[in-house]
Amino acid sequence: MPSCNGCGAELPKEETTSLNVFNGFVYGVRKGPFPYTISLRSQTPSMMVFDDLLAASSCHLNVISTQYHIIDWRFLLLRPKQGLKLINAMEAAAQAVVRDQYWANEAWKQKYIYPEYHKVSAAAILQYAFAGMNFPPSQFQLHLQYILPPLLPYQYQLYREGKHATKHRFFPLKYIRKVLETDVPMNVNMETNVLDIVEKYGKLGVSYDKIYQESYNSLGINHKRLAYWQKNDFTMRLRKYRPGLFILPALN
């Protein structure tokens, strides 16, 4: 990838390497530069679901395949039918964890979810989830990010500033699914520009711009819908704010 798909700037030409931590999880590597310790939610012979190490909400999951090494979502386009089957299985694994380990946990709901929604069924609450994949990814092993709002307060502020799930880096699961459902393969490689993918499938009726904006907007709407943060959850309050200015007096 010669240029940044977010801002268009030319990327440095020197090559660097980093450890594939997610594959370390798959193979049970004990530690690299730091211990490879995770909060494992679910594991099968083909899938792992664990808490995101940099969680944006109290329910922020990563799902990875333990069966296939796929660098990023672009390579699903080589075999759309198989790719579609895989992402559906990844979503189902995340949904099972949300249903069984979060929504069934009354204490968790009492703490984080607005009371009006406590009686909503597990199947219905999943409609508020925010799911997708990044490119470039933070780890070069295909992983689905699955977030049930509300966001953590700091993460919500980043969202308001447009610093979360940025356009042309975040690809909603809905978009990836619709691309794969065309069953039109694309001969991608490590140099394939993701914007070329957006253009190709846009001509086939799959609009990235539309799906991205709908997904991004829904995250903010669903955060406000579900959030139940209380005054006593915080030791300080921001009375005045503008980017770069923080005034944090203690709560009265």
GIPESUL-V792341 format. One record per backbone hydrogen bond with DSSP energy under -0.5 kcal/mol. CO is the residue of the C=O (numbers start at 0). NH is the residue of the N-H. If there is no record, write none. Layout:
BEGIN
CO:NH
CO:NH
END
This chain:
BEGIN
1:10
3:7
8:3
18:20
19:23
20:24
21:25
22:26
23:28
24:27
29:35
33:31
34:36
37:39
38:50
41:48
45:65
45:66
46:43
47:63
48:40
48:41
49:61
51:54
55:151
58:147
59:51
60:145
61:49
62:143
63:47
67:69
69:141
71:74
72:75
73:76
74:77
75:78
76:79
76:185
78:82
79:83
80:84
81:85
82:86
83:87
84:88
85:89
86:90
87:91
88:92
89:93
90:94
91:95
92:96
93:97
94:98
95:99
96:100
96:101
97:101
97:102
98:103
101:104
103:105
104:108
105:109
106:110
107:111
108:112
111:227
113:116
114:117
116:119
120:124
121:125
123:126
124:127
125:128
127:148
128:130
129:146
130:172
131:144
132:170
138:140
141:64
143:62
143:145
144:131
145:60
146:129
146:148
147:58
149:57
151:155
152:156
153:157
154:158
155:159
156:160
157:162
158:161
165:168
165:169
168:134
169:167
169:171
170:132
171:175
172:176
173:177
174:178
175:179
176:180
177:181
178:181
178:183
179:182
182:184
185:187
188:191
192:195
192:196
193:197
194:198
195:199
196:200
197:201
198:202
200:205
201:204
204:206
205:207
206:210
207:211
208:212
209:213
210:214
211:215
212:216
213:217
214:218
215:219
216:220
217:221
218:222
219:223
220:224
221:225
222:226
225:113
229:232
230:233
234:250
236:238
236:248
239:246
241:244
243:245
244:241
245:247
246:238
246:239
248:236
END
